[in-house]
């Protein structure tokens, strides 16, 4: 069985960022465990192509957490979308899924084995949030691309 990648595939560059360029990649991921590995690999390749390799570790961790959450909570809603956008000094990671419900969880207890995903995203991202889209929701996080 293959995933339907229509509507999420592509890479484009357009004027707009601080250096005059906005780069974006959209990809449909299958609603299955290999999606996390694919999302990590694509993120590494895209960051290298965009000369943002210094963000690789952080961005890959954020992508892994957001895609894993989409798989865990929206697996039965179809393809999961990954969008990476770089403009100016911002890298935006967005994961879209077909589940319109937002799960607001409290901080995990010290003995919990899971539930740390958004705690991690919150500590790594300058900003993050959730927005409604026509097919469900999109969870996004923004990372500062300027070198420390």
N, C-alpha and C positions, 0 to 999 in steps of 0.2 A: 504494500500500500504506500502510495506517495502522497505527500502533502500538497495542497493547492497553494501555490505561491503567488497567485494573481493578486494584484493590488498592493503588494508590499515590496516588490522587487525594484531595485534601481539605485543609482548613485547619481547625484547631480551636484553641480557647482554653479553658484550664481552670485552676482555682486551683493554685498550687504554687510559682511563682517568688518571688524575694526581695520583689518588689512585690505578691505574691499571685497572679501570673499566669504561666502557661506558655503560650507560643504555639508552634504547630507547623504546618508545611506538608509534605505528602508529595506527590510527583509522580513519575509514570512517564515516563521519557524513552525515545525510540526509540533502538535500538542503531546509530545512524548519526551522521555528523559534525554535522548540525544540532542534535544534542542539546546540544552544548557551548554554542552560541549561546543556545538556549532556556533552559538552566540559568543562564547569566549574567543573562539578561533577567529571569527569575523571581526570582532572588536580589536584584537591584536593586529590583524592585517590592516584594518582601516586606520588605526592610530599610527602605525608605521608609515603608511602612505601619506597621511596628513602631517607628518613630522611632529606627532604628539606622543612619541614613545615614552616620554617621561611620565605620562599618566597611565601607562598600561596596567600596572598592578592595581591601582585604585579603581580605574574604569572597569576592568575585568571583574573585580570583586562586586562592584555595584550591579553590573549586568547580570552576573551569576545570581545574586540575591533577587533581583526583580523578575528574572525569567523563572527561577525556581518557585517564587510565590505565584506567578501566573499559572505555572503547571500544577501546583498544589491546589489552587482554589478555582481555576477556570479551565481545567483540562478538557471538559466535555463541551466547551463552547466553540471549538474550531481552532483555526490557526492563531498563533500568537505573533504579534508584530513587534519587531525591534527597530527603533529608529535612533540613529546617532547623528547629531548635528553639531557642527563646529562653526561658531561665528564670533569674531572678536576674541575675547579672552574667556569664552564659555564653551564647554562641551556639554551638550544636553543628551542624556540617555533617556529614552522613553520606551516603555514596554506596554503594548496594547493587548487587551484580551476581550472576549465577548461577555464576560460576567459584569453586569452593571452594579453589583453590590460591592461596597467598600468595607473591608473588614478592619475595623479600628480595634487594635489589640492594646492591652495594657503592657507595661514593661514586664518581661519574663522574670520569674523568680530565680534566685541564684541556683536552684537545683534543677531548673528546666533544661531539657536537652535541645529544645528548638524554640523558635520565637524571637531570635535575636536579629533577624534580617533587617528590620526597619531601624533598630537601634544602631546597627552597623552603617546602614545607608545614611542615617541622620548624622553620624559622626564623620563620615567621609565627604558628604556633599555640602556645598555652600547653601543650597536650597533644594527642597524636594516637595512633591505633592501629588495629588490625584486629581484628574479632571474627567468629566463625562465626555464620551464620544458617541457617535450614533450607534456603534456596534457594541458598546459596553463601557469600558473605562480605560484610561491611560495613566500609568504611574510613571513619574518622571523625576530625574535628579540632575542637578547641574554641578559641574566641576570646573574649577578655575584652571585655565590652560596656561597661565603665566608661570614661568619657572620661578621657584623660590630662591 
